[in-house]
């Protein structure tokens, strides 16, 4: 009988312990789920179903500054294409400077096949002339403002340029970069005299032109070097035929069109400087414009860096690169300038651990709550007790579990998460909506 009672009592105690363990497990699971949910809320990343990039850049959206980093050329071009659609919907002209991005050109041609709003400038379509749409004063200012310091062009060079322009106008010729490149500087005075003999220009006009040329004569050879270098860098995109329908950034902005310009190579600093200076002139005139720079390096390119620093409601800029930190030449100040100016940021996968860390640091941290437990157990034997007049001793065992909660600062998006992203995976950071979205593009 005693053994039966012990057996029944043991079963009872076991059942109580099992039930207690189940209850503890349920409570622990609920608490863990609640803790995970609290951490997800504090982290602030919203997981979306697979989406199209246009869902984040709808055509009815307001214009914003955008930074695009990571991924391949195709995925970045799709993002740029969506941004261009937003610009056109807002009636903004678009200027795209890119380095041989054929995928973007093809996408835009397909997207705007039935529109006359797109101008593509590349080796197959050499229609560019930076002087189109400019007054004589604007042409001379463009040359002076875009000349790098190493050319050491002095202010009086403007007089020589004005003289060249006056000579072209006297011959009823429209100034073009090619006319400056092919100008016979050493024989220019003789040619002016010959035009007087031919009654093409008056003697008074001759004196006016020569006076301007002589005032800037000391800078002639520097200007000749400038035009030769610029011609080499514009190379295969420069219009050299006077009968062509020449295009420029100025004319595209004035006509509210989109112009895609292949800079050929980031080595062409003078070319980039001329293009950027034209953009700055348009901004200075209060023109609305969307600027997109794809794979343009900031290295040794102060004019481009200054353009990036501009903040204006009328000028919206998109900076796109396979690696934004590398594009900024490792300059953290410039990197954070791009990020700070951008209301929208699209981050794709990065192979560089250093760049992934820079992005993770820039996105920021949150206070993650972590739970740890500690357990202690004990066993004791009590004095005799009586159940149904049966003498017995009881052994009591017990354990205590203590939960500890710690706050840990953790990246909102870890560097290794950025490194491991799939090809179409993207984080979209929207500073206007205060949202970090995570999705896969379809």
C-alpha positions in Angstrom: 0.0 0.0 0.0 2.8 2.3 0.9 4.4 1.8 -2.6 1.1 2.5 -4.3 0.7 5.8 -2.5 4.3 6.8 -3.3 3.7 5.9 -7.0 0.5 7.9 -7.1 2.1 10.9 -5.4 5.1 10.7 -7.7 2.8 10.8 -10.7 0.9 13.7 -9.3 4.2 15.7 -8.7 5.4 14.8 -12.2 2.2 16.1 -13.7 2.5 19.3 -11.8 6.1 19.8 -12.9 5.2 19.0 -16.6 2.3 21.5 -16.5 4.5 24.1 -14.8 7.1 23.6 -17.5 4.5 23.9 -20.3 3.1 27.1 -18.8 6.7 28.5 -18.4 7.4 27.6 -22.0 4.3 29.3 -23.3 5.0 32.4 -21.2 8.6 32.4 -22.4 7.5 32.1 -26.0 5.0 34.9 -25.7 7.6 37.1 -24.0 10.2 36.3 -26.7 7.7 37.1 -29.4 6.8 40.3 -27.7 10.5 41.2 -27.3 11.1 40.4 -31.0 8.2 42.6 -32.0 9.4 45.5 -29.8 12.9 45.2 -31.3 11.4 45.2 -34.9 9.5 48.3 -34.1 12.5 50.1 -32.7 14.6 49.0 -35.7 12.0 50.6 -38.0 12.6 48.5 -41.1 9.3 47.7 -43.0 9.4 44.5 -45.1 7.4 44.9 -48.3 6.2 42.2 -50.7 8.2 42.0 -54.0 7.6 45.3 -55.7 8.5 47.3 -58.8 10.9 50.2 -58.2 8.2 52.6 -59.6 6.1 51.9 -56.5 8.7 53.9 -54.5 9.1 56.6 -57.2 5.5 57.0 -58.6 5.0 59.4 -61.4 2.7 61.6 -59.2 5.4 62.0 -56.6 7.1 65.3 -55.8 10.7 65.9 -57.0 13.4 64.9 -54.5 17.1 64.5 -54.3 18.1 60.8 -54.6 21.2 58.8 -53.8 21.6 55.3 -55.5 24.4 53.0 -54.4 25.3 49.4 -55.1 24.0 46.7 -57.4 24.7 46.4 -61.1 24.2 48.9 -64.0 20.8 47.4 -64.9 19.2 47.8 -61.5 20.6 51.3 -61.1 19.4 52.2 -64.6 15.9 51.0 -63.7 15.9 53.3 -60.7 17.1 56.2 -62.7 14.5 55.6 -65.4 11.8 55.8 -62.7 13.2 59.1 -61.4 13.3 60.5 -65.0 9.6 59.6 -65.3 8.8 61.5 -62.1 10.8 64.5 -63.5 8.9 64.6 -66.7 5.6 64.2 -64.9 6.6 67.4 -62.9 7.6 69.1 -66.1 11.2 69.3 -65.2 13.9 69.1 -67.9 16.4 66.4 -67.2 20.2 66.4 -67.6 21.9 63.0 -67.3 25.7 62.7 -67.3 26.9 59.1 -67.5 29.9 57.1 -68.3 29.0 54.8 -71.2 25.8 53.5 -69.7 24.2 51.8 -72.7 21.5 50.1 -70.7 20.2 53.4 -69.5 20.2 54.8 -73.0 18.3 51.8 -74.3 15.7 51.9 -71.4 15.1 55.6 -72.0 14.7 55.1 -75.8 12.1 52.3 -75.2 10.3 54.4 -72.5 10.1 57.5 -74.6 9.9 55.9 -78.1 6.9 58.1 -79.1 8.1 61.3 -77.5 10.3 64.1 -78.8 11.5 65.0 -75.3 14.6 62.8 -75.3 18.1 63.7 -76.7 20.8 61.1 -76.6 24.4 62.3 -77.1 27.0 59.6 -77.6 29.6 58.4 -80.2 26.8 57.3 -82.5 25.0 60.6 -82.1 27.6 63.4 -82.0 25.4 66.4 -81.8 26.8 68.3 -78.8 28.1 71.8 -78.9 28.4 73.7 -75.5 27.9 77.1 -77.1 24.4 76.4 -78.5 21.8 78.7 -76.9 24.4 81.0 -75.3 25.0 84.7 -75.9 28.5 85.9 -76.6 29.0 87.1 -73.1 27.8 83.7 -71.8 30.2 81.9 -74.1 33.2 83.9 -72.9 32.1 83.4 -69.2 31.7 79.7 -69.8 35.3 79.4 -71.1 36.7 81.4 -68.2 34.7 79.7 -65.5 35.4 76.2 -66.6 39.1 76.5 -67.2 41.0 74.5 -64.6 43.7 76.3 -62.5 46.5 74.4 -64.3 45.8 76.3 -67.5 46.6 79.5 -65.6 44.3 81.6 -67.8 44.3 85.2 -66.7 41.2 87.5 -66.7 42.3 89.5 -69.7 41.8 86.3 -71.8 38.2 87.4 -72.0 39.1 90.2 -74.3 40.7 87.8 -76.8 37.6 85.5 -76.6 35.4 88.5 -77.2 37.5 89.4 -80.2 37.2 85.9 -81.7 33.4 86.1 -81.2 33.2 89.6 -82.8 35.1 88.3 -85.8 32.8 85.3 -86.2 29.7 87.5 -85.9 31.1 89.9 -88.5 31.3 87.0 -90.9 27.7 86.0 -90.1 28.9 82.8 -88.5 27.3 81.2 -85.4 30.0 80.6 -82.8 30.7 76.9 -82.1 33.4 75.0 -80.2 34.7 73.6 -83.5 35.2 77.2 -84.9 37.3 78.1 -81.8 39.3 74.8 -82.2 40.1 75.4 -85.9 40.8 79.1 -85.5 44.1 80.1 -87.2 45.4 82.1 -84.2 48.8 82.9 -85.7 47.2 84.2 -88.9 44.1 85.8 -87.5 45.1 89.4 -87.9 46.0 88.9 -91.6 42.6 87.2 -92.1 40.8 90.2 -90.6 42.7 92.5 -92.9 41.8 90.3 -95.9 38.1 90.6 -94.9 38.3 94.4 -95.0 39.9 94.2 -98.5 37.0 92.0 -99.6 34.5 94.5 -98.1 33.2 91.7 -95.8 33.7 93.9 -92.7 34.3 97.6 -92.3 37.5 99.2 -91.2 35.8 100.4 -87.9 34.8 96.8 -87.2 38.4 95.7 -87.9 39.8 98.1 -85.4 37.3 97.0 -82.8 38.1 93.3 -83.3 41.9 93.9 -83.3 41.7 96.0 -80.1 39.9 93.2 -78.2 42.4 90.5 -79.6 45.4 92.6 -78.7 44.1 93.2 -75.1 44.1 89.5 -74.5 47.0 88.6 -76.8 49.2 87.3 -73.9 46.7 84.6 -73.2 46.3 83.4 -76.8 48.5 80.3 -76.4 46.8 79.3 -73.2 43.4 79.5 -74.8 44.7 77.6 -77.8 45.7 74.8 -75.4 42.4 75.0 -73.6 40.4 74.6 -76.9 42.6 71.8 -78.1 42.2 69.9 -74.8 38.5 70.5 -74.8 38.1 69.2 -78.4 40.1 66.1 -77.5 37.9 65.3 -74.5 34.6 66.0 -76.2 36.0 63.9 -79.0 33.4 61.7 -80.6 30.3 63.5 -79.1 31.2 66.9 -80.4 29.3 68.2 -83.4 31.7 69.2 -86.2 29.1 69.7 -88.9 27.6 73.2 -89.1 24.4 71.7 -90.8 23.7 69.3 -87.9 20.9 69.9 -85.4 23.3 70.8 -82.6 22.3 70.3 -78.9 23.5 71.5 -75.6 22.5 71.4 -71.9 21.3 75.0 -72.2 19.0 74.3 -75.2 17.6 71.1 -73.6 16.8 72.9 -70.4 15.2 75.8 -72.3 13.1 73.4 -74.3 12.2 71.3 -71.2 13.6 68.1 -72.6 15.8 65.3 -71.4 19.4 65.0 -72.5 21.6 62.0 -71.9 25.3 62.8 -72.4 28.0 60.1 -72.4 31.1 61.7 -71.0 33.1 58.7 -72.3 35.4 58.7 -69.3 35.9 60.3 -65.9 39.3 61.2 -67.0 37.8 64.0 -69.1 37.7 66.6 -66.3 37.6 69.6 -68.6 34.6 68.3 -70.5 32.8 67.5 -67.2 33.7 71.0 -65.9 32.1 72.7 -69.0 28.9 70.6 -68.6 28.7 71.3 -64.9 29.3 75.0 -65.4 26.4 75.1 -67.9 24.2 73.4 -65.4 25.1 76.0 -62.7 24.3 78.8 -65.1 20.8 77.4 -65.6 20.4 77.1 -61.8 21.6 80.6 -61.4 18.8 81.8 -63.8 16.2 80.1 -61.7 15.5 77.3 -64.2 13.8 74.1 -62.9 16.0 71.1 -63.7 16.6 67.5 -62.6 20.3 66.5 -62.7 21.4 62.9 -62.7 25.0 61.9 -62.4 25.7 58.2 -63.0 29.2 57.0 -62.2 30.8 60.4 -62.1 33.8 60.5 -59.7 34.4 63.5 -57.4 38.2 62.9 -57.5 40.0 66.0 -58.6 36.7 67.5 -59.8 36.0 70.5 -57.7 33.3 71.9 -60.1 31.3 68.7 -59.8 31.8 68.6 -56.0 30.4 72.2 -55.8 27.4 71.1 -57.9 26.7 68.3 -55.4 26.7 70.8 -52.5 23.9 72.9 -54.1 20.5 72.7 -52.4 17.6 74.3 -54.3 13.9 73.6 -54.7 14.3 74.2 -58.4 17.3 71.8 -58.9 16.9 68.2 -57.8 19.9 65.9 -58.0 20.3 62.2 -58.3 23.8 60.7 -57.6 24.2 57.1 -58.7 27.2 54.8 -58.4 28.0 51.1 -57.9 29.8 52.2 -54.7 29.0 55.7 -53.4 31.8 55.8 -50.9 34.3 54.9 -53.6 32.8 57.5 -55.9 33.5 60.1 -53.3 37.1 58.9 -53.3 36.8 57.8 -49.6 36.0 61.4 -48.6 33.7 61.0 -45.7 32.6 64.7 -45.7 31.5 64.5 -49.3 29.9 61.1 -48.7 27.8 62.5 -45.9 27.0 65.6 -48.0 25.4 63.4 -50.6 23.5 61.4 -48.0 22.5 64.6 -46.1 21.1 66.2 -49.2 19.1 63.2 -50.3 15.5 62.7 -49.3 15.5 59.3 -50.9 18.2 56.7 -50.8 18.3 53.3 -52.6 20.9 50.9 -51.3 21.6 47.7 -53.2 24.2 45.1 -52.5 27.9 46.1 -52.0 30.9 43.8 -52.4 33.2 46.1 -50.4 33.1 45.5 -46.6 34.4 49.0 -45.9 31.6 50.6 -48.0 29.0 48.4 -46.4 30.2 49.5 -43.0 30.1 53.2 -44.0 26.5 52.8 -45.2 25.5 50.9 -42.0 27.0 53.6 -39.9 25.3 56.3 -41.9 21.9 54.6 -41.6 22.3 54.6 -37.9 21.7 52.5 -34.8 18.8 51.5 -32.5 18.6 50.3 -28.9 18.1 46.5 -29.1 16.8 44.8 -26.0 18.4 41.4 -25.4 17.2 38.8 -22.9 19.5 36.4 -21.0 18.5 33.9 -18.3 20.3 32.5 -15.3 19.2 29.4 -13.3 19.9 28.0 -9.9 18.7 24.7 -8.4 18.6 23.2 -4.9 17.7 19.8 -3.3 16.6 19.3 0.4 15.2 16.5 2.6 12.4 17.3 5.1 11.7 15.9 8.5 9.3 12.9 8.7 5.7 13.6 7.9 2.5 11.5 8.0 0.1 10.7 5.2 -2.5 8.1 6.0 -0.4 7.2 9.1 2.5 6.2 6.8 5.9 7.4 7.9 7.9 8.9 5.1 10.6 11.4 4.2 10.3 13.9 1.4 13.0 15.2 -0.9 12.3 18.7 -2.3 14.1 19.9 -5.4 13.6 23.3 -6.9 15.1 25.7 -9.5 14.9 29.4 -9.9 15.2 31.1 -13.3 16.0 34.8 -13.5 15.5 36.9 -16.7 18.0 39.7 -17.4 17.4 42.4 -20.0 20.2 44.4 -21.5 20.1 47.3 -24.0 22.6 46.9 -26.9 23.3 49.5 -29.6 23.1 47.8 -32.9 23.1 48.8 -36.6 19.7 49.2 -38.1 21.1 47.5 -41.1 24.2 45.5 -40.4 27.2 45.7 -42.8 27.1 41.9 -43.4 23.4 42.3 -44.4 24.4 44.8 -47.1 27.2 42.5 -48.2 24.9 39.5 -48.5 22.0 41.3 -50.4 20.7 39.5 -53.4 20.9 41.2 -56.9 17.3 42.7 -56.8 17.2 43.3 -53.1 17.0 46.9 -52.0 16.6 49.1 -49.0 14.7 52.4 -49.7 15.3 55.1 -47.1 12.6 57.8 -47.3 13.5 60.7 -45.0 10.2 62.5 -45.9 8.0 59.6 -44.7 10.5 58.6 -42.1 10.6 55.1 -43.4 13.1 52.4 -44.2 11.6 49.9 -46.7 13.1 46.5 -47.5 12.0 44.6 -50.6 12.9 42.6 -53.6 12.4 44.2 -57.0 10.4 42.5 -59.8 
